[in-house]
Amino acid sequence: MISSYILVFHFIVAVALIGLVLLQQGKGAEAGASFGSGASQTVFGSSGSWNFFSKSTAVLATIFFVTSISLAVIAKNRSIVDESFFSEPGDLPVSEKELSDVPEIQDEEMPADDLSDLPLE
């Protein structure tokens, strides 16, 4: 029950993180700001936008990783491992009927001059 809440919260954080990353300007956009054109178009000022977006991205990324790890731990605790899958091959019971169904390997010496099965070139 709690895992479904974590999963929904995880999805919302993932979408918000993607949107926040797409809103940020790249490093190449800062070159235009040195000539005076970039600073006037930002909402938080010339240096405030980078600090706000970088801190918000760090917080959302941390929440994303925490929810990822918690979902993995919950999934691990819910998994059931069948112990018979990991048993040794000698420990498995084998009936006589199963052994009689296995064909025997016969060692036959093939003469060196018998080349009738080989294709001719």
C-alpha positions as CSV (number, residue, x, y, z in Angstrom):
1,M,0.0,0.0,0.0
2,I,2.7,2.5,0.9
3,S,4.7,1.4,-2.1
4,S,2.0,2.8,-4.4
5,Y,2.2,6.2,-2.7
6,I,6.0,6.2,-3.1
7,L,5.6,5.2,-6.7
8,V,3.2,8.0,-7.5
9,F,5.4,10.5,-5.6
10,H,8.5,9.1,-7.5
11,F,6.7,9.7,-10.8
12,I,5.8,13.3,-9.9
13,V,9.3,14.0,-8.8
14,A,10.7,12.5,-12.0
15,V,8.4,14.7,-14.2
16,A,9.2,17.8,-12.2
17,L,13.0,17.0,-12.4
18,I,12.7,16.6,-16.2
19,G,10.8,19.9,-16.5
20,L,13.3,21.7,-14.3
21,V,16.2,20.5,-16.3
22,L,14.5,21.6,-19.6
23,L,13.9,25.1,-18.2
24,Q,17.5,25.7,-17.5
25,Q,19.8,27.4,-20.0
26,G,22.9,25.7,-21.2
27,K,26.4,26.9,-20.7
28,G,26.5,28.4,-24.2
29,A,23.7,30.8,-23.3
30,E,26.0,32.6,-20.8
31,A,28.2,33.9,-23.5
32,G,25.4,36.2,-24.7
33,A,24.9,37.5,-21.2
34,S,28.3,39.0,-21.1
35,F,27.3,41.5,-23.7
36,G,24.2,42.6,-21.7
37,S,21.5,40.7,-23.6
38,G,21.0,37.7,-21.4
39,A,20.7,39.2,-17.9
40,S,17.6,41.3,-18.7
41,Q,15.5,38.3,-19.8
42,T,15.8,36.2,-16.7
43,V,13.2,36.1,-14.0
44,F,15.5,35.9,-11.0
45,G,18.3,38.2,-12.2
46,S,21.6,37.4,-13.8
47,S,23.0,35.2,-11.1
48,G,19.9,34.3,-9.1
49,S,18.4,32.0,-11.7
50,W,21.4,29.7,-11.8
51,N,21.4,29.4,-8.0
52,F,17.7,28.8,-7.7
53,F,17.6,26.2,-10.5
54,S,20.7,24.4,-9.4
55,K,19.5,24.1,-5.8
56,S,16.1,23.0,-6.9
57,T,17.6,20.4,-9.3
58,A,19.8,19.1,-6.5
59,V,16.9,18.7,-4.1
60,L,14.7,17.0,-6.6
61,A,17.5,14.7,-7.7
62,T,18.1,13.7,-4.0
63,I,14.4,13.0,-3.5
64,F,14.4,11.0,-6.8
65,F,17.3,8.8,-5.6
66,V,15.8,8.3,-2.2
67,T,12.5,7.2,-3.6
68,S,14.3,4.9,-6.1
69,I,16.2,3.2,-3.3
70,S,13.1,2.9,-1.1
71,L,11.2,1.3,-4.0
72,A,14.1,-1.2,-4.6
73,V,14.2,-2.1,-0.9
74,I,10.4,-2.6,-0.8
75,A,10.5,-4.8,-3.9
76,K,13.4,-6.9,-2.4
77,N,11.5,-7.5,0.8
78,R,8.4,-8.6,-1.1
79,S,10.2,-11.1,-3.3
80,I,10.0,-14.8,-2.5
81,V,12.9,-17.1,-3.4
82,D,12.3,-20.8,-3.9
83,E,15.1,-22.5,-2.0
84,S,14.8,-25.7,-4.1
85,F,16.1,-23.7,-7.1
86,F,19.5,-23.3,-5.4
87,S,19.9,-26.9,-4.3
88,E,22.9,-29.0,-5.4
89,P,22.4,-31.3,-8.4
90,G,23.3,-34.4,-6.4
91,D,20.6,-33.6,-3.8
92,L,17.7,-33.9,-6.3
93,P,15.8,-37.1,-6.1
94,V,16.0,-39.1,-9.4
95,S,13.7,-42.1,-10.0
96,E,14.7,-45.3,-11.8
97,K,12.3,-44.5,-14.7
98,E,14.0,-41.2,-15.3
99,L,17.4,-42.9,-15.5
100,S,16.1,-45.6,-17.9
101,D,14.9,-42.9,-20.3
102,V,18.4,-41.6,-20.8
103,P,20.1,-43.2,-23.9
104,E,23.4,-44.7,-23.4
105,I,26.4,-43.4,-25.3
106,Q,28.2,-46.1,-27.3
107,D,31.8,-45.6,-28.2
108,E,32.4,-46.9,-31.7
109,E,35.7,-46.6,-33.4
110,M,35.2,-45.3,-36.9
111,P,37.8,-46.6,-39.4
112,A,40.1,-44.0,-40.8
113,D,39.4,-45.1,-44.4
114,D,35.5,-44.7,-44.1
115,L,35.0,-41.4,-45.8
116,S,31.5,-42.1,-47.2
117,D,29.9,-39.4,-45.1
118,L,32.1,-36.6,-46.4
119,P,31.0,-34.5,-49.4
120,L,33.2,-34.7,-52.4
121,E,34.6,-31.5,-53.8
